[in-house]
Amino acid sequence: MRNYKMTIAYDGTKYQGWQRQSTTEQTIQGILEQELSRQIGYAVEIDGSGRTDGGVHALGQVANVKLSGKVEEEALQSVLNANLPEDIRIREIRLVKNKFHSRYSARAKRYVYTVDFREKPCVFTRKYCGHYTRPLEIERMRQGAALLVGTHDFGGFTDKKDEMSTVRTIHEIEIRNTKHRGQLQIMFQGDGFMYHM
């Protein structure tokens, strides 16, 4: 068996999140598995680095898949991208060691949230931003964010009660004010995030 790491970008607007579900075919994992299985000629299962919620987008989500033999990575990437929906793209496929697992080998995960604070949101980014026109107290936001950095029990930040542990480590929170673009970006990087966290 050969293990391949895939880096995937997608617009999650019309999807029910990453994880394959029996109740819908509109998941990123399900669509990727279906198309990859069709191209390879046998059923495959893809392991993702995390399970994004419905409507969440990714610039570089990592996944891995085990295939029975060696494939030409660039050719497979090209044929997959030619057949996947236009809102899902494989950015890279490469052969990795068999012990690599996208979830267990991950060192960190990063989420970026964008707030558009103009009177009317930008026509090009409006689907990817929250729109908020009241004044923002950015320095106070930074002070509050600093309290979340470190290892804490974040049980109050999720509505899923079957987590094995609600302790997570947030390595960094960066708040970037891009006044010239009328947007604020908030970046969270940590070892993992819970459902709705």
Secondary structure, DSSP 8 states (H G I E B T S, - for coil): -EEEEEEEEE--TTS--SS-BTTBS--HHHHHHHHHHHHHTS---EEES----TT--EEEEEEEEEESS---HHHHHHHHHHHS-TTEEEEEEEEE-TT--TTTT---EEEEEEEE-SSS--TTTGGGSEE--S---HHHHHHHHHHHSEEEE-GGG-S----S--EEEEEEEEEEEEGGGTEEEEEEEES---TT-
